Amino acid sequence: MTDMKPVIAATLAATMMALGACSTLGGAAVGGAAGAAIGNNTGDGDAERGALIGAAAGAIAGTLADDD
């Protein structure tokens, strides 16, 4: 199982940088955090893959939110 401390630290750093940025970055940061947590706690415990999928989905959702 992956140690979550580096994943959480990187996600928090990205979130802090994204606070003043566009919704795409904010969505990617939040999606990455959620994906890492879900990926770590389900299935094969792959937090990295969950973070990548969550970040991509969050970026897409943030981009769509920016367009509205």
LOMARTI-444677 format. One line per 3 residues: number of its first residue (from 1); their letters; for each residue x, y, z of N, C-alpha, C. Coordinates in steps of 0.1 Angstrom, whole numbers. Layout:
REM residues N
NUM	a	X Y Z X Y Z X Y Z | ... $
//
This chain:
REM residues 68
1	mtd	9 -12 0 0 0 0 9 12 0 | 5 22 -7 13 35 -9 12 43 4 | 23 49 8 23 59 18 16 72 13 $
4	mkp	5 76 20 -3 87 15 3 101 18 | 13 102 27 19 115 31 24 123 20 | 32 117 11 37 125 -1 26 130 -10 $
7	via	16 121 -12 5 124 -21 -3 135 -15 | -6 135 -2 -14 145 5 -6 158 5 | 7 158 7 15 170 8 15 177 -6 $
10	atl	17 169 -17 17 174 -30 4 180 -34 | -7 173 -30 -20 178 -33 -23 191 -26 | -20 192 -13 -22 204 -6 -14 216 -12 $
13	aat	-2 213 -16 6 224 -22 0 229 -35 | -5 219 -43 -12 223 -56 -25 230 -53 | -32 227 -43 -44 233 -39 -42 248 -35 $
16	mma	-31 250 -27 -28 263 -22 -24 272 -34 | -17 266 -44 -13 274 -56 -25 277 -64 | -35 268 -64 -46 270 -73 -57 279 -68 $
19	lga	-56 282 -55 -67 290 -49 -70 303 -57 | -59 310 -61 -61 322 -69 -61 320 -84 | -61 308 -88 -60 305 -102 -74 301 -108 $
22	cst	-74 297 -120 -87 294 -127 -93 281 -121 | -105 279 -125 -112 267 -120 -106 254 -125 | -99 254 -136 -93 242 -141 -83 237 -131 $
25	lgg	-74 246 -127 -64 241 -117 -70 237 -104 | -80 245 -99 -86 242 -87 -93 228 -88 | -100 226 -99 -107 213 -101 -97 202 -101 $
28	aav	-86 204 -108 -75 193 -109 -70 190 -95 | -68 200 -87 -62 198 -73 -72 191 -64 | -85 195 -65 -95 188 -56 -97 174 -62 $
31	gga	-98 173 -75 -100 159 -81 -88 150 -78 | -76 155 -78 -65 147 -75 -65 142 -61 | -69 151 -51 -69 147 -37 -80 137 -35 $
34	aga	-92 139 -41 -102 129 -39 -99 116 -46 | -93 116 -58 -89 104 -65 -79 96 -57 | -69 103 -51 -59 96 -44 -65 89 -31 $
37	aig	-74 96 -25 -80 90 -13 -88 78 -17 | -96 80 -27 -105 69 -32 -96 57 -37 | -86 60 -45 -78 50 -51 -70 42 -40 $
40	nnt	-66 49 -30 -59 43 -19 -67 33 -11 | -80 37 -9 -89 29 0 -97 19 -7 | -96 17 -21 -105 8 -28 -96 -1 -37 $
43	gdg	-102 -12 -41 -95 -21 -51 -81 -25 -47 | -72 -22 -56 -58 -26 -54 -50 -16 -46 | -56 -5 -41 -48 5 -33 -39 14 -41 $
46	dae	-42 17 -53 -34 24 -62 -37 39 -61 | -31 46 -52 -34 60 -50 -29 69 -62 | -18 65 -68 -13 73 -79 -22 73 -91 $
49	rga	-27 61 -94 -36 61 -105 -49 68 -102 | -54 67 -90 -66 74 -86 -64 89 -86 | -52 94 -82 -49 108 -83 -49 113 -97 $
52	lig	-43 105 -106 -42 110 -120 -56 110 -126 | -64 100 -124 -78 100 -129 -86 112 -123 | -85 113 -110 -92 124 -103 -88 138 -108 $
55	aaa	-75 140 -110 -70 153 -115 -75 156 -129 | -75 146 -137 -80 148 -151 -95 151 -151 | -102 144 -143 -117 146 -142 -120 160 -136 $
58	gai	-112 164 -126 -114 177 -120 -110 188 -129 | -100 186 -137 -96 197 -146 -106 199 -157 | -112 188 -162 -123 189 -172 -135 196 -166 $
61	agt	-139 192 -154 -150 198 -147 -147 213 -144 | -135 216 -140 -132 230 -138 -132 239 -151 | -127 233 -162 -128 240 -175 -142 242 -179 $
64	lad	-151 233 -177 -165 234 -181 -171 245 -172 | -167 246 -159 -173 256 -150 -168 270 -154 | -155 271 -159 -150 284 -163 -157 289 -175 $
67	dd	-162 279 -184 -168 283 -196 -182 289 -194 | -189 285 -183 -202 290 -180 -203 304 -175 $
//
